């Protein structure tokens, strides 16, 4: 009996990881938060996939406009601010927090 419960738990976790990974892939294609959508897919399975299908893509122009307004904040010469809010060193090409490339922000 205990082994059956263990196998069911393993199958549910594997299924959640697969659906979560698929949701995070779809979210990346739509310029959405990858980690958030992974956990939504993990816990809510196909409901999260349906929700993600209905969510519109964030256009690159919107990302650039939002980034430009955020970049107007006072930063030192050696810093840049990512869309996620993390302040990074100019020497870093990717955000330390979310991994976005600097050229995708500017």
N, C-alpha and C positions, 0 to 999 in steps of 0.2 A: 504493500500500500504506500509506504513512504517513498519507494523508488518511482512509483507512478506520479506522485506529486512533484518529485524532483525533476522528472522528465518534462512534465507540463510547465514547470517554472522555467526550465532551460529553453524550451520552445518559445515561450512568451517573451523571454529576454532577447532571444535571437530575432524573433519577428519584430520586436520593438526597435532593435538596432538597425535592421534592414529598412524598415519604414522610416525611421528617423534619419538615416543616411540619405534616403531618397528625397525626403522633405528638405534636408539641408542642401542637397544638390539643386533642387528646384528653386529654393530661396536664393541661392547664389546667382542663379540665372536671372532672377527678378530683382537683384540688388537689394535683397532683404537680409535681416539678421540671421545668420546661418545657425548659430548655437541655439537661439530661441526656437527656431523651427525644427531643429533636431529633437529637442525635448518635447515639443508639441507633437511631433510625429511619433516619438517613442511612447508617450502616454496615451495619445488619442487616436493613433493609428490612421485609418483611412478617413476619418473625419477631418484630420489635419490636412491630408492630401486634398480633399475637396475644398477646404477653406483656402489652401494655397493656390489652387487653380483659380478661385474667384478673386484673389488679391491682385490688383494691377501691378505692373512692373514700375519700379521707380526709374525714371529716365535719367540718363547721364547728365543732362542739362540741369535737372533739379539737384543732383548731387553736387555739381560744380557751383551752383548758386548758393546752396546751403553752406558749402565749404568756404566760399569766398566771404560770406557774412561772418562765419565763425573765425576765419583767419584775421578779420579786422581787429579782433581782440588784441590787447597789448601782449606781444610775445618778444622775447629777446631775439637777437640776430641768429642765434644758434638753435632755434626751435621752430617747429611747425605743429599745428593742431589738426588731428584727424577728425573725421566726421563723427566718430564714436566719442569724442571729447578728450581723448588722451593727448597730452602734449609730449612730442617726441623731439629728439635731437636731430639736427639737420644731417648728421652723419648716418642716420638710419633711413634706409630706403623703404622700409615697411613699418607700419604701426606696431608697437610693442603689444598693445592690447588686442586688436582685432586682426592684424596682419594685412590690412589694406596697403597697397603700394602708394608711395608719395605722388607719383604721376597720375594716379586715379583720383587724388584729392584736389590737386591744383588744376 
